[in-house]
Amino acid sequence: MAETNKAAVEVFEGEDLAVSLAKYVADLSNKFTSERGAFTVCLSGGSMIEYLRKLPESPYLDSIEWSKWQVFWLDERVVPKTHEDSNYKLALDGLLCKVPIPPGNVYAINDTLSAEEAADDYETRIRELVDKNLITLSPSSGFPKFDLVLLGMGPDGHVASLFPGHPLVQENKRWVTFIKDSPKPPPERITLTFPVINASAYAALVVTGKKEADAIHSVLGKSENPIKLPVALVSPEGELKWFLDKDAASKL
Ligand SMILES: O=C(O)[C@H](O)[C@@H](O)[C@H](O)[C@H](O)COP(=O)(O)O
């Protein structure tokens, strides 16, 4: 395992990535549920849910204290929850319907609102949970501190719905914001901002595939003039761990 700054980078073959990711998430769930009786997790769309496929299996199905999980989304598409493009639906079908997380602990985006309204609404709901001490604030930045954020990365180096060259990448006041011109369809999305991602206690970046190799090289490889892709701005207060497959790591 290689170390970069505070980040650990591991490259996996075949099933090993999903096996290791499940153990990583389960270990953090045990840590936070025993330390503070809750585990706040932010999910992504894309292939993340597929990579979490070992969690609803033995031994984790029985060993994880699912009732203590509080589930959020890093980003969501502005579509009905039943739509094929919905990140909520993806997580529901692939993970949430298979594990006993109380429905009240699952914070889906309100799909009856416009993008602007849904972003405001999601931020307000996170603020309410901060008031109830379910989510803490980072003492250094004042942004909400999730226990674990699970990030994917697109071939262009985007994370959540923070795309290269888009002004949202610089957002430094809002906790949750919206985009109406996402280069990855569908165009309307809401997303947590970088200060929230970077306040997290733990962050995992799960990246697989040959199309991602150039972006991975630009952020983790040795380059004289590294291009600042959004993924390069992931720098949590806590620990960052990269889970790569051989294709994504092929240019390192
Ligand atoms: O809603 C989305 O589009 C996702 O949340 C998105 O941010 C995703 O995490 C990346 O695009 C990586 O996608 P893959 O894991 O499929 O490469």
The ligand as a Gaussian input file, in Angstrom:
#p B3LYP/6-31G(d) Opt

LIG

0 1
 O      -24.575000      10.961000      -9.733000
 C      -23.519000      10.681000     -10.238000
 O      -23.301000      10.787000     -11.436000
 C      -22.459000      10.130000      -9.368000
 O      -22.674000      10.327000      -8.036000
 C      -21.095000      10.577000      -9.803000
 O      -20.579000      11.642000      -9.131000
 C      -20.199000       9.377000      -9.784000
 O      -19.764000       9.091000      -8.499000
 C      -19.047000       9.542000     -10.711000
 O      -19.512000       9.985000     -11.960000
 C      -18.293000       8.259000     -10.900000
 O      -19.093000       7.342000     -11.556000
 P      -18.586000       5.854000     -11.755000
 O      -18.365000       5.286000     -10.398000
 O      -19.726000       5.158000     -12.457000
 O      -17.344000       5.930000     -12.553000

